[in-house]
Amino acid sequence: MFSRAFWTYVHQHSTDEKDLSGACAGFMRSYSHLIRYQSDFEKAVTEHLIPSEDNNGEKITFERCARFIAPFAELEDNQVSPRYHYGELRLTRLNVCARFLLGKLTYFHINAQWASYLKRYLTPMITTFAILSVVLNAMQVALAAQDLQRMPQALKTLTTASWHFSVAVIILAAFGILFILSGAMFIFIHEQPFAIKVLKEKRQKNAGKRLSPPSSGVVSPA
């Protein structure tokens, strides 16, 4: 799509010109928003999103690429496919949607290690419990500083509220620990079929190497 001949062909030979050209134009418009600096261009070339050379063997520079895709940035929504009227969903949100819409645990695995996966949940949980701990300590100080003779009703109300809050924090902590353990167990069970499949393939591959005949050399008859 970085060739002018391609766009000429699309407009002249496409049986569904509007849909095809709109999809291509929307795709290029997204490139015009993503590739704004030299570093963006170099990253795109490294990931093979943009060819390093054109059909004539000439090197594609950032300046050439910027001049070519600049007109696409001016396109309006009615000039591109409806697919490109909205922004991209982040991978984290796609993973959440996949659990409800696709019936899959994730759309694409972000974390390859358990430590990275559990860290996503441990950090906010530790922060939450730290805040709750400060609140509980403040309640303890308030209860210890109260004068039973001067504020009996206020003390009774504070005591009741502190007791209920303390029980709620204990229950929340128990649910947090249960959530972490259940999540780790679920991940372990969910990954077992894949782990067994990889192990079988590795064993078959190693067995094939041991049984394969030598590629060269002379074997003397017995």
VEXPA-933899 format. One record per residue: residue in one letter; x, y, z of N, C-alpha, C, O, CB in turn. Coordinates in steps of 0.02 Angstrom, whole numbers, plus 50000, padded with zeros to 5 digits. Each point is the difference from the previous one (the first is absolute). Glycine has a CB too. Layout:
% residues N
{"a" {X Y Z} {X Y Z} {X Y Z} {X Y Z} {X Y Z}};
...
This chain:
% residues 222
{"m" {50040 49939 50000} {49960 50061 50000} {50042 50064 50000} {49973 50055 50002} {49939 49881 50058}};
{"f" {50153 50056 49938} {50044 50058 49995} {50018 50015 49927} {50047 50037 49986} {49999 49937 50129}};
{"s" {49918 49995 49839} {50012 50011 49929} {49941 50037 49970} {49942 49984 50012} {50128 49911 49982}};
{"r" {49945 50155 49966} {49947 50038 49966} {49965 49955 49949} {49940 50009 49987} {50124 50098 50029}};
{"a" {49972 49846 49955} {49970 49954 49952} {49945 49958 50033} {49950 49983 49968} {50158 50013 49967}};
{"f" {49902 49988 50128} {49949 49961 50036} {49935 50039 50005} {49946 49973 49989} {50144 49970 50076}};
{"w" {49915 50121 49952} {49940 50041 50007} {49966 50011 49933} {49938 50004 49996} {50113 50052 50104}};
{"t" {49988 49950 49848} {49971 50006 49933} {49962 49937 49981} {49945 50003 49972} {50148 50074 49995}};
{"y" {49936 49865 50050} {49967 49937 49986} {49935 49992 50040} {49950 49977 49974} {50163 49972 50001}};
{"v" {49889 50072 50088} {49941 49994 50043} {49942 50040 49971} {49943 49976 49998} {50130 50009 50101}};
{"h" {49940 50076 49879} {49947 50043 49974} {49975 49978 49931} {49943 50014 49983} {50107 50080 50083}};
{"q" {49992 49873 49896} {49981 49982 49932} {49970 49931 49993} {49959 49988 49957} {50131 50087 50005}};
{"h" {49931 49878 50081} {49980 49930 49990} {49958 49972 50057} {49976 49943 49994} {50127 50043 49941}};
{"s" {49888 50050 50118} {49962 49972 50056} {49926 49998 49983} {49971 50049 49977} {50114 49995 50104}};
{"t" {49884 49897 49930} {49928 49993 49989} {49960 50033 50056} {49942 50020 49990} {50079 49873 49948}};
{"d" {50009 50112 50120} {49967 50034 50057} {50047 50055 50023} {50028 49998 50055} {49909 49896 49981}};
{"e" {50071 50156 49921} {50052 50051 50009} {49994 50037 50066} {50050 50013 50033} {49954 49999 49844}};
{"k" {49935 50004 50142} {49991 50041 50059} {50023 49964 50063} {50036 50028 50041} {49868 50027 49903}};
{"d" {50076 49881 50063} {50020 49962 50060} {50074 49987 50001} {50033 50009 50052} {49854 49939 49951}};
{"l" {50141 50030 49940} {50071 49983 49998} {50044 50061 50009} {50046 50000 50040} {49927 49904 49886}};
{"s" {50013 50148 50036} {50041 50060 50006} {49991 50033 50068} {50048 50028 50027} {49942 49989 49849}};
{"g" {49949 49980 50152} {49989 50028 50067} {50039 49963 50053} {50026 50031 50047} {49862 50006 49917}};
{"a" {50115 49896 50030} {50038 49961 50048} {50074 50015 49995} {50034 50008 50051} {49879 49902 49943}};
{"c" {50112 50094 49945} {50071 50016 49990} {50017 50070 50024} {50051 50012 50032} {49951 49910 49870}};
{"a" {49953 50126 50082} {50012 50069 50021} {49999 50006 50076} {50040 50037 50029} {49909 50003 49864}};
{"g" {50005 49925 50140} {49998 50001 50073} {50062 49970 50031} {50025 50024 50051} {49852 49971 49943}};
{"f" {50147 49951 49975} {50061 49968 50025} {50059 50048 49995} {50039 50006 50047} {49917 49882 49918}};
{"m" {50050 50147 49979} {50055 50047 49992} {49991 50061 50045} {50049 50030 50022} {49965 49931 49859}};
{"r" {49924 50058 50132} {49989 50056 50046} {50025 49983 50070} {50027 50043 50035} {49873 49993 49897}};
{"s" {50090 49902 50088} {50026 49979 50066} {50077 50003 50001} {50029 50018 50051} {49870 49908 49965}};
{"y" {50133 50057 49928} {50072 50006 49995} {50022 50072 50006} {50051 50015 50032} {49953 49883 49896}};
{"s" {49959 50147 50041} {50019 50071 50003} {49997 50028 50071} {50035 50048 50016} {49922 49965 49867}};
{"h" {50001 49957 50159} {49996 50022 50070} {50052 49965 50044} {50022 50028 50050} {49857 49995 49934}};
{"l" {50140 49917 49997} {50048 49962 50039} {50072 50019 49985} {50042 50001 50046} {49876 49906 49958}};
{"i" {50097 50107 49934} {50069 50016 49979} {50006 50075 49994} {49984 50029 49948} {50029 49860 49991}};
{"r" {50011 50143 50114} {50007 50072 50001} {50072 50023 50007} {50017 50056 49982} {49870 49950 50068}};
{"y" {50156 49950 49975} {50069 50019 50012} {50047 49948 49969} {49978 49945 49981} {49989 50115 50125}};
{"q" {50096 49958 49891} {50051 49955 49972} {50002 49934 50039} {50006 49947 49969} {50060 50153 49993}};
{"s" {49928 49903 50103} {50002 49940 50041} {49940 49954 49985} {50007 49939 50000} {50053 50125 50090}};
{"d" {49882 49966 49896} {49941 49959 49981} {50013 49964 49935} {49982 49942 49992} {49943 50139 50068}};
{"f" {50105 49954 49892} {50014 49971 49935} {50050 49943 50006} {49990 49947 49970} {49986 50163 49976}};
{"e" {50077 49901 50093} {50051 49947 50008} {49970 49938 50034} {50018 49944 49982} {50071 50145 50024}};
{"k" {49868 49923 50042} {49968 49943 50033} {49955 49962 49951} {49999 49938 50001} {50004 50123 50109}};
{"a" {49961 49974 49848} {49956 49968 49951} {50040 49960 49950} {49978 49945 49980} {49940 50147 50034}};
{"v" {50139 49933 49965} {50043 49964 49953} {50028 49937 50033} {50003 49947 49970} {50026 50161 49971}};
{"t" {49992 49899 50122} {50028 49944 50037} {49949 49943 50008} {50017 49941 49995} {50059 50138 50065}};
{"e" {49861 49940 49951} {49947 49950 50008} {49969 49979 49934} {49951 49964 49999} {50026 50085 50113}};
{"h" {50053 49973 49832} {49977 49983 49932} {49929 50024 49986} {49964 49968 49962} {50111 49932 50042}};
{"l" {49906 50154 50028} {49935 50031 49984} {50006 50045 49939} {49950 50013 49966} {50019 49982 50155}};
{"i" {50091 50028 49866} {50014 50042 49941} {50060 49970 49965} {50050 49984 50033} {49903 50120 50022}};
{"p" {50045 49888 49879} {50059 49973 49964} {50058 50049 50003} {49990 50061 50002} {49935 49875 49922}};
{"s" {50135 50037 50077} {50059 50043 50003} {50019 50026 49931} {50036 50050 49994} {50004 49886 50105}};
{"e" {49936 50031 49847} {50015 50020 49932} {49936 49998 49958} {49954 49962 50015} {50165 49995 49995}};
{"d" {49880 50084 49938} {49943 49999 49954} {50011 49949 49945} {50048 49962 50002} {49928 50159 50023}};
{"n" {49978 49877 49927} {50005 49951 49946} {50061 50010 49955} {50022 49954 49966} {49855 50038 50036}};
{"n" {50150 50068 49999} {50059 50015 49959} {50065 49989 50038} {50054 50013 49973} {49879 50069 49964}};
{"g" {50063 49894 50124} {50060 49988 50039} {50027 50061 50036} {50053 49997 50030} {49972 49915 49890}};
{"e" {49938 50143 50077} {50023 50061 50035} {49977 49998 50072} {49945 49977 50016} {50051 50088 49876}};
{"k" {50046 49961 50152} {49985 49999 50071} {49943 50048 50017} {49998 50056 49975} {50122 49915 50049}};
{"i" {49834 50005 50017} {49945 50042 50023} {50021 50036 50064} {50012 49967 50051} {49902 49955 49897}};
{"t" {50090 50142 50050} {50020 50040 50057} {49939 50026 50037} {49943 49994 49976} {50163 50039 49966}};
{"f" {49906 49995 50117} {49945 50027 50039} {49967 50058 49963} {49939 50008 50003} {50119 49957 50103}};
{"e" {49982 50076 49860} {49973 50057 49963} {49954 49977 49944} {49946 50028 49990} {50157 50038 50038}};
{"r" {49918 49882 49935} {49958 49974 49946} {49935 49971 50027} {49946 50012 49972} {50157 49964 49961}};
{"c" {49903 49987 50121} {49941 49969 50030} {49952 50054 50026} {49939 49994 49991} {50129 49905 50040}};
{"a" {49959 50152 50001} {49958 50054 50027} {49963 50037 49946} {49941 50017 50008} {50139 49995 50087}};
{"r" {49954 50001 49848} {49967 50035 49945} {49944 49957 49970} {49949 50027 49979} {50158 50034 49996}};
{"f" {49904 49874 50023} {49950 49956 49969} {49938 49993 50043} {49944 50001 49974} {50148 49937 49969}};
{"i" {49916 50054 50122} {49943 49987 50043} {49968 50064 50027} {49946 49997 50030} {50106 49895 50001}};
{"a" {49979 50165 49959} {49973 50063 50026} {49929 50014 49974} {49958 50021 50040} {50158 50023 49967}};
{"p" {49868 49947 49929} {49932 50013 49976} {49946 49958 50034} {49943 50021 50005} {50107 50011 49887}};
{"f" {49969 49907 50130} {49950 49956 50031} {49977 50027 50068} {49945 49985 50022} {50107 49918 49919}};
{"a" {49990 50137 50091} {49981 50029 50065} {49943 50050 49994} {49966 50014 50049} {50151 49969 49990}};
{"e" {49873 50043 49901} {49947 50050 49989} {49933 49969 49982} {49950 50036 49993} {50138 50043 49971}};
{"l" {49909 49856 50029} {49938 49967 49981} {49948 50004 50056} {50017 49996 50059} {50048 49926 49867}};
{"e" {49872 50087 50055} {49945 50002 50047} {49972 49929 50010} {50017 49954 49963} {49955 50164 50003}};
{"d" {49986 49874 50085} {49973 49933 50014} {49957 49973 49943} {49998 49939 49990} {50004 50091 50130}};
{"n" {49964 50014 49844} {49958 49976 49945} {50040 49978 49939} {49972 49974 49952} {49939 50103 50088}};
{"q" {50155 49932 49962} {50043 49979 49945} {50036 49935 50014} {50036 49974 49957} {49979 50145 50014}};
{"v" {49976 49854 50088} {50033 49937 50019} {49947 49950 50023} {49942 50017 50011} {50164 50045 50021}};
{"s" {49915 49876 49975} {49955 49947 50022} {49976 50014 50072} {50038 50027 50040} {50021 49890 49884}};
{"p" {49879 50063 50092} {49975 50010 50068} {50044 49969 50054} {49999 50020 50058} {49887 49983 49895}};
{"r" {50152 49946 50027} {50046 49968 50047} {50049 50050 50031} {50021 49991 50057} {49969 49902 49878}};
{"y" {50027 50158 50028} {50051 50049 50022} {49969 50064 50027} {50034 50050 50007} {50044 49902 49910}};
{"h" {49857 50046 50098} {49969 50058 50031} {50015 50004 50075} {49990 50052 50032} {49919 49943 49882}};
{"y" {50115 49950 50114} {50012 49996 50071} {50073 49982 50012} {50035 49976 49955} {49845 49991 50067}};
{"g" {50142 50044 50039} {50069 49984 50017} {50011 49926 50014} {49952 49962 50003} {50059 50153 50043}};
{"e" {50051 49867 49962} {50017 49931 50016} {49987 49985 50073} {50009 50043 50043} {50078 49958 49866}};
{"l" {49891 49938 50106} {49993 49978 50069} {50068 49977 50026} {50038 49966 49964} {49842 50000 50016}};
{"r" {50136 50052 50080} {50061 49977 50030} {49996 49924 50013} {49946 49972 50008} {50073 50141 50045}};
{"l" {50040 49856 49948} {50002 49927 50007} {49971 49978 50067} {49968 49948 50004} {50132 50049 49923}};
{"t" {49910 50043 50125} {49972 49982 50065} {49924 49999 49998} {49968 49957 50030} {50132 50092 50026}};
{"r" {49870 49999 49908} {49927 50001 49994} {49975 49944 49954} {49946 49972 50012} {50056 50153 50007}};
{"l" {50037 49859 49930} {49982 49944 49957} {49999 49935 50039} {49956 49958 49990} {50093 50101 49911}};
{"n" {49999 49933 50144} {50002 49939 50040} {49939 49995 50045} {49973 49946 50010} {50152 50058 49988}};
{"v" {49853 50052 50030} {49940 50000 50042} {49938 49983 49958} {49958 49960 50021} {50095 50125 50056}};
{"c" {49941 49946 49864} {49943 49986 49956} {49999 49928 49976} {49946 49971 49992} {50055 50148 49972}};
{"a" {50058 49852 50026} {50003 49931 49975} {49970 49951 50049} {49973 49949 49980} {50129 50081 49956}};
{"r" {49902 49985 50129} {49973 49954 50050} {49924 49996 49996} {49970 49949 50018} {50127 50076 50055}};
{"f" {49871 50029 49906} {49927 50002 49997} {49972 49987 49930} {49948 49970 49993} {50055 50110 50103}};
{"l" {50033 49944 49853} {49974 49995 49932} {50027 49940 49962} {49964 49971 49958} {50026 50152 50042}};
{"l" {50071 49856 50013} {50031 49945 49963} {50004 49936 50041} {50015 49947 49972} {50050 50137 49964}};
{"g" {49921 49920 50128} {50004 49940 50042} {50071 49976 50010} {50011 49941 50012} {49878 50029 49948}};
{"k" {50160 50075 50035} {50071 49983 50008} {50027 50036 50061} {49974 50053 50020} {50040 49929 49856}};
{"l" {50038 49990 50154} {50031 50031 50058} {50031 50067 49981} {49993 50049 50036} {50028 49839 50014}};
{"t" {50013 50114 49893} {50031 50061 49975} {49997 50001 49924} {49994 49947 49969} {50082 50058 50132}};
{"y" {49928 50054 49871} {50006 50006 49927} {50072 49989 49980} {50014 49969 49948} {49889 50112 50049}};
{"f" {50143 49945 50042} {50072 49990 49988} {50035 50006 50067} {49988 50047 50038} {50005 50000 49844}};
{"h" {50050 49904 50133} {50035 50000 50064} {50051 50057 50002} {50045 50005 49958} {49938 49870 50052}};
{"i" {50010 50167 50042} {50048 50055 50009} {50059 49977 50041} {50058 50015 49984} {49849 50068 50009}};
{"n" {50079 49881 50061} {50053 49979 50046} {50017 49926 49988} {49956 49957 50003} {50005 50128 50083}};
{"a" {50102 49903 49901} {50023 49931 49989} {50018 49965 50065} {50005 49939 50002} {50036 50095 49886}};
{"q" {49970 50004 50166} {50020 49972 50063} {49946 50012 50053} {49963 50050 49997} {50158 49968 49973}};
{"w" {49875 49937 50077} {49951 50007 50053} {50013 50062 50043} {49953 50034 50021} {50034 49842 49980}};
{"a" {50077 50138 50011} {50017 50057 50043} {49971 50065 49972} {49974 50041 50037} {50131 49900 49998}};
{"s" {49900 50068 49899} {49973 50061 49969} {49925 50002 50005} {49970 50053 50010} {50127 49949 49912}};
{"y" {49871 49940 50070} {49926 49998 50003} {49975 50016 50071} {49954 50040 50008} {50046 49874 49900}};
{"l" {50031 50055 50142} {49978 50011 50069} {50018 50070 50024} {49965 50028 50042} {50047 49851 49980}};
{"k" {50041 50150 49950} {50021 50067 50021} {49947 50051 49984} {49992 50049 50036} {50127 49919 49947}};
{"r" {49844 50021 49962} {49947 50047 49981} {49947 50005 50054} {49969 50053 50009} {50052 49920 49871}};
{"y" {49967 49973 50156} {49948 50000 50052} {50028 50014 50069} {49966 50030 50042} {49970 49889 49889}};
{"l" {50126 50061 50081} {50029 50009 50067} {50012 50074 50015} {49987 50022 50056} {50066 49866 49935}};
{"t" {49970 50150 49960} {50016 50070 50012} {49940 50040 50023} {50005 50034 50052} {50084 49957 49862}};
{"p" {49854 50008 50050} {49942 50038 50026} {49972 49973 50065} {49974 50038 50041} {49999 49991 49842}};
{"m" {50032 49905 50127} {49974 49971 50062} {50042 50022 50059} {49973 50016 50053} {49983 49886 49883}};
{"i" {50110 50098 50056} {50044 50022 50055} {49987 50073 50016} {49999 50020 50058} {50088 49896 49907}};
{"t" {49904 50125 49983} {49985 50071 50011} {49934 50009 50038} {49996 50041 50045} {50067 49987 49850}};
{"t" {49887 49933 50086} {49935 50005 50033} {50004 49980 50074} {49973 50035 50043} {49971 49940 49849}};
{"f" {50091 49970 50121} {50007 49978 50070} {50042 50048 50041} {49990 50007 50060} {49997 49875 49901}};
{"a" {50061 50151 50007} {50040 50050 50036} {49956 50059 50022} {50006 50025 50056} {50097 49940 49879}};
{"i" {49853 50056 50020} {49955 50056 50016} {49952 49979 50056} {49988 50038 50047} {50020 50005 49835}};
{"l" {49964 49896 50113} {49955 49975 50051} {50035 49993 50067} {49970 50013 50053} {49965 49928 49860}};
{"s" {50129 50040 50086} {50038 49993 50062} {50008 50068 50034} {49995 50005 50061} {50065 49897 49891}};
{"v" {49952 50150 50008} {50006 50067 50029} {49934 50022 50031} {49999 50030 50054} {50088 49999 49860}};
{"v" {49857 49956 50053} {49934 50018 50027} {49987 49963 50065} {49974 50029 50048} {49984 49992 49836}};
{"l" {50059 49915 50119} {49989 49961 50061} {50043 50027 50057} {49976 50004 50057} {49998 49896 49874}};
{"n" {50088 50118 50055} {50043 50028 50052} {49972 50066 50026} {50002 50015 50059} {50097 49929 49889}};
{"a" {49874 50097 50005} {49970 50063 50021} {49939 49988 50045} {49990 50037 50048} {50051 50017 49846}};
{"m" {49920 49895 50090} {49942 49984 50043} {50022 49977 50069} {49969 50018 50050} {49967 49951 49848}};
{"q" {50118 49993 50105} {50025 49977 50064} {50023 50059 50043} {49988 50002 50060} {50046 49890 49888}};
{"v" {50000 50155 50021} {50023 50060 50036} {49940 50040 50024} {50000 50025 50057} {50104 49978 49874}};
{"a" {49845 50004 50026} {49941 50038 50020} {49964 49967 50058} {49976 50035 50046} {50012 50005 49836}};
{"l" {50007 49894 50116} {49967 49965 50055} {50039 50006 50065} {49970 50007 50054} {49982 49913 49864}};
{"a" {50114 50077 50077} {50041 50005 50060} {49999 50070 50030} {50011 50007 50061} {50062 49903 49894}};
{"a" {49915 50141 50004} {50002 50069 50024} {49933 50025 50025} {49996 50055 50027} {50096 49965 49893}};
{"q" {49856 49941 50073} {49933 50023 50020} {49993 50002 50076} {50029 49958 50035} {49924 49996 49858}};
{"d" {50009 50094 50131} {49984 50006 50071} {49931 49970 50011} {49950 50026 49976} {50122 50079 50037}};
{"l" {49927 49840 50024} {49936 49965 50011} {49948 50043 50035} {49940 49990 49990} {50124 49903 50014}};
{"q" {49958 50153 50038} {49953 50040 50038} {49970 50056 49959} {49941 50016 50007} {50122 49957 50096}};
{"r" {49978 50058 49853} {49976 50058 49964} {49963 49983 49936} {49953 50035 49982} {50143 50026 50064}};
{"m" {49923 49885 49919} {49969 49983 49935} {49980 49927 49998} {50026 49962 49959} {50043 50127 49985}};
{"p" {49885 49891 50099} {49980 49929 49999} {49965 49979 49936} {50013 49946 49974} {49978 50060 50149}};
{"q" {49963 50036 49852} {49962 49982 49940} {50045 50000 49938} {49996 49954 49958} {49901 50095 50093}};
{"a" {50146 50001 49943} {50047 50002 49943} {50047 49941 50002} {50016 49971 49947} {49977 50154 50051}};
{"l" {50030 49857 50061} {50044 49942 50006} {49965 49936 49980} {50029 49957 49967} {50033 50102 50125}};
{"k" {49875 49935 49929} {49962 49940 49982} {49992 49994 49924} {50007 49946 49972} {49933 50061 50137}};
{"t" {50044 50049 49859} {49992 50000 49927} {50066 49983 49965} {50001 49961 49953} {49907 50124 50057}};
{"l" {50146 49946 50014} {50066 49987 49970} {50021 49928 50011} {50030 49969 49956} {50002 50150 50062}};
{"t" {49954 49855 50042} {50018 49930 50014} {49963 49952 49953} {50029 49953 49974} {49992 50078 50146}};
{"t" {49914 49982 49871} {49961 49957 49955} {50025 50004 49928} {50008 49949 49966} {49893 50067 50108}};
{"a" {50112 50045 49903} {50025 50008 49932} {50069 49968 49991} {50013 49969 49949} {49922 50138 50041}};
{"s" {50108 49900 50060} {50067 49971 49996} {49996 49924 49999} {50038 49967 49964} {50009 50132 50096}};
{"w" {49907 49873 49980} {49994 49927 50001} {49977 49974 49932} {50028 49951 49975} {49946 50054 50148}};
{"h" {49975 50026 49849} {49975 49978 49934} {50053 50009 49946} {50008 49957 49957} {49875 50073 50078}};
{"f" {50153 50025 49967} {50051 50012 49950} {50057 49950 50006} {50026 49976 49950} {49944 50146 50049}};
{"s" {50049 49861 50063} {50054 49952 50010} {49980 49931 49973} {50041 49967 49968} {49996 50097 50134}};
{"v" {49902 49916 49911} {49976 49935 49975} {49998 50001 49923} {50019 49951 49968} {49913 50033 50136}};
{"a" {50047 50072 49867} {49997 50005 49927} {50070 49995 49970} {50009 49968 49948} {49889 50103 50061}};
{"v" {50152 49960 50024} {50069 49997 49974} {50026 49929 50005} {50034 49976 49954} {49986 50142 50081}};
{"i" {49965 49847 50019} {50022 49930 50007} {49969 49957 49945} {50035 49958 49970} {49977 50058 50155}};
{"i" {49924 49993 49863} {49967 49962 49946} {50030 50016 49932} {50011 49956 49959} {49883 50041 50109}};
{"l" {50119 50068 49921} {50030 50021 49936} {50069 49970 49991} {50018 49978 49945} {49917 50128 50060}};
{"a" {50105 49892 50049} {50066 49970 49996} {49996 49925 49984} {50039 49974 49961} {50004 50112 50120}};
{"a" {49908 49881 49951} {49991 49928 49987} {49980 49988 49927} {50026 49953 49968} {49942 50030 50152}};
{"f" {49987 50058 49854} {49980 49993 49930} {50059 50015 49953} {50007 49968 49948} {49875 50064 50083}};
{"g" {50160 50016 49987} {50058 50016 49959} {50048 49942 49996} {50025 49983 49946} {49963 50136 50085}};
{"i" {50026 49850 50026} {50045 49941 50000} {49968 49943 49961} {50035 49966 49961} {50012 50069 50150}};
{"l" {49889 49954 49898} {49965 49947 49964} {50001 50013 49925} {50006 49954 49960} {49921 50026 50139}};
{"f" {50066 50084 49881} {50001 50017 49929} {50068 49985 49969} {50004 49973 49945} {49911 50116 50077}};
{"i" {50139 49928 50013} {50067 49988 49974} {50013 49925 49993} {50025 49977 49949} {50015 50130 50103}};
{"l" {49942 49855 50000} {50011 49927 49997} {49957 49968 49946} {50024 49956 49964} {50004 50045 50158}};
{"s" {49910 50020 49873} {49955 49972 49949} {50025 50017 49930} {49998 49959 49954} {49905 50049 50125}};
{"g" {50120 50055 49912} {50026 50020 49934} {50061 49960 49981} {50006 49978 49942} {49950 50135 50078}};
{"a" {50090 49876 50027} {50060 49961 49986} {49982 49928 49983} {50028 49970 49954} {50038 50103 50122}};
{"m" {49886 49898 49961} {49979 49932 49986} {49965 49995 49932} {50011 49951 49963} {49977 50029 50160}};
{"f" {49971 50069 49860} {49965 49999 49936} {50050 50004 49942} {49994 49964 49951} {49905 50089 50103}};
{"i" {50150 49992 49953} {50050 50007 49947} {50039 49934 49992} {50013 49979 49944} {49997 50144 50080}};
{"f" {50008 49846 50032} {50037 49937 49997} {49961 49946 49964} {50027 49965 49957} {50030 50066 50150}};
{"i" {49878 49962 49910} {49958 49949 49968} {49987 50017 49927} {50000 49956 49957} {49946 50019 50153}};
{"h" {50044 50089 49876} {49984 50021 49931} {50059 49989 49953} {49989 49986 49941} {49933 50099 50105}};
{"e" {50139 49919 49979} {50059 49994 49957} {50025 49928 49995} {50046 49987 49961} {49984 50128 50071}};
{"q" {49941 49839 50005} {50024 49931 49998} {49992 49968 49931} {50048 49968 49977} {49922 50023 50142}};
{"p" {49973 50014 49846} {49995 49970 49933} {50054 50026 49952} {50029 49962 49962} {49849 50025 50056}};
{"f" {50135 50078 49984} {50051 50029 49956} {50069 49974 50019} {50040 49984 49957} {49889 50118 50027}};
{"a" {50085 49894 50082} {50065 49976 50022} {50011 49927 49981} {50054 49981 49979} {49942 50100 50116}};
{"i" {49951 49878 49912} {50005 49929 49981} {50011 49993 49925} {50038 49957 49978} {49888 50012 50119}};
{"k" {50040 50072 49863} {50007 49998 49928} {50071 50018 49979} {50030 49966 49958} {49850 50064 50029}};
{"v" {50148 50022 50043} {50069 50020 49984} {50049 49946 50021} {50048 49986 49964} {49921 50134 50050}};
{"l" {50019 49849 50044} {50045 49946 50024} {49998 49941 49953} {50053 49971 49985} {49929 50067 50132}};
{"k" {49959 49943 49859} {49995 49944 49953} {50036 50015 49934} {50035 49958 49973} {49856 50010 50079}};
{"e" {50099 50093 49923} {50034 50019 49938} {50076 49999 50008} {50036 49979 49954} {49865 50091 50015}};
{"k" {50122 49952 50089} {50072 50000 50011} {50028 49929 50004} {50054 49986 49974} {49935 50123 50087}};
{"r" {49973 49846 49972} {50022 49931 50004} {50000 49966 49932} {50046 49963 49984} {49910 50032 50133}};
{"q" {49992 50018 49843} {49998 49972 49933} {50057 50026 49957} {50029 49963 49960} {49847 50026 50049}};
{"k" {50139 50075 49998} {50055 50029 49962} {50067 49969 50019} {50041 49985 49957} {49894 50121 50034}};
{"n" {50076 49885 50075} {50062 49970 50023} {50004 49927 49979} {50054 49976 49983} {49948 50103 50113}};
{"a" {49941 49885 49905} {50000 49930 49979} {50016 49995 49925} {50035 49954 49980} {49882 50019 50110}};
{"g" {50057 50073 49870} {50014 49999 49928} {50073 50012 49986} {50027 49972 49952} {49858 50068 50028}};
{"k" {50147 50002 50059} {50071 50012 49990} {50042 49939 50016} {50049 49986 49967} {49933 50134 50060}};
{"r" {49998 49843 50025} {50038 49940 50019} {49992 49944 49949} {50047 49962 49989} {49940 50070 50131}};
{"l" {49954 49963 49848} {49988 49946 49953} {50020 50015 49929} {50004 49955 49959} {49903 50012 50113}};
{"s" {50107 50096 49912} {50017 50018 49931} {50069 49973 49982} {50045 50001 50041} {49884 50102 49968}};
{"p" {50079 49872 49928} {50064 49972 49979} {50052 50055 49991} {49981 50058 49992} {49960 49847 49952}};
{"p" {50123 50078 50058} {50052 50050 49990} {49995 50031 49931} {49985 49966 49951} {50089 49973 50128}};
{"s" {49939 50126 49917} {49994 50035 49937} {50060 49989 49954} {49995 50011 49940} {49936 50074 50118}};
{"s" {50125 49894 49970} {50059 49989 49960} {50042 49946 50032} {49989 49980 50057} {50011 50140 49902}};
{"g" {50050 49856 50004} {50043 49948 50027} {49985 49933 49969} {49949 49991 49967} {50059 50072 50139}};
{"v" {50037 49890 49904} {49994 49933 49973} {49988 49951 50056} {50038 50000 50049} {50036 50029 49853}};
{"v" {49875 49931 50092} {49985 49949 50051} {50021 49933 49972} {49975 49979 49948} {49929 50089 50099}};
{"s" {50141 49899 49987} {50024 49935 49975} {49949 49946 50015} {49968 50001 50053} {50150 50035 49964}};
{"p" {49874 49916 49938} {49952 49946 50012} {50021 49956 50058} {50059 49993 50014} {49911 50008 49865}};
{"a" {49982 49970 50155} {50015 49956 50057} {50028 49934 49976} {50016 49957 50041} {49893 50097 50026}};
